[in-house]
Amino acid sequence: MSTVIEIERLVASGHLDEAREELEKLLASEPDNSHAWFLLGGIYRRHELWGDAINAYNRAKLIDPEGPAAAAIESIYDILHFVNVDLMNP
């Protein structure tokens, strides 16, 4: 099983599927690891799996309310609620 730092390196090098698998293993043994949940949310976000990303970020936020997960959740909602009125039909 990899450490969070090793998994961050996988993410940075673009090996997202391998990173996700390692995160799932890590979270099976460390379910209260907010950083791991945050990283998993980031992987889901990159794959545009918005619901899964929000769920992972919410887990991170529950564990660490002062962490970055709240801002990440807000960012996803901004993306989902974006409307470009210039592209709408009159």
RALIN-V449038 format. One record per backbone hydrogen bond with DSSP energy under -0.5 kcal/mol. NH is the residue of the N-H (numbers start at 1). CO is the residue of the C=O. If there is no record, write none. Layout:
NH:CO + NH:CO
//
This chain:
7:3 + 8:4 + 9:5 + 10:6 + 11:7 + 12:8 + 13:9 + 14:11 + 15:10 + 16:14 + 19:15 + 20:16 + 21:17 + 22:18 + 23:19 + 24:20 + 25:21 + 26:22 + 27:23 + 28:24 + 29:25 + 29:26 + 30:26 + 33:30 + 34:32 + 37:33 + 38:34 + 39:35 + 40:36 + 41:37 + 42:38 + 43:39 + 44:40 + 45:41 + 46:42 + 47:43 + 48:45 + 49:44 + 50:48 + 53:49 + 54:50 + 55:51 + 56:52 + 57:53 + 58:54 + 59:55 + 60:56 + 61:57 + 62:58 + 63:59 + 64:60 + 67:64 + 70:67 + 72:68 + 73:69 + 74:70 + 75:71 + 76:72 + 77:73 + 78:74 + 79:75 + 80:76 + 81:77 + 82:79 + 85:83 + 87:84 + 88:85
//
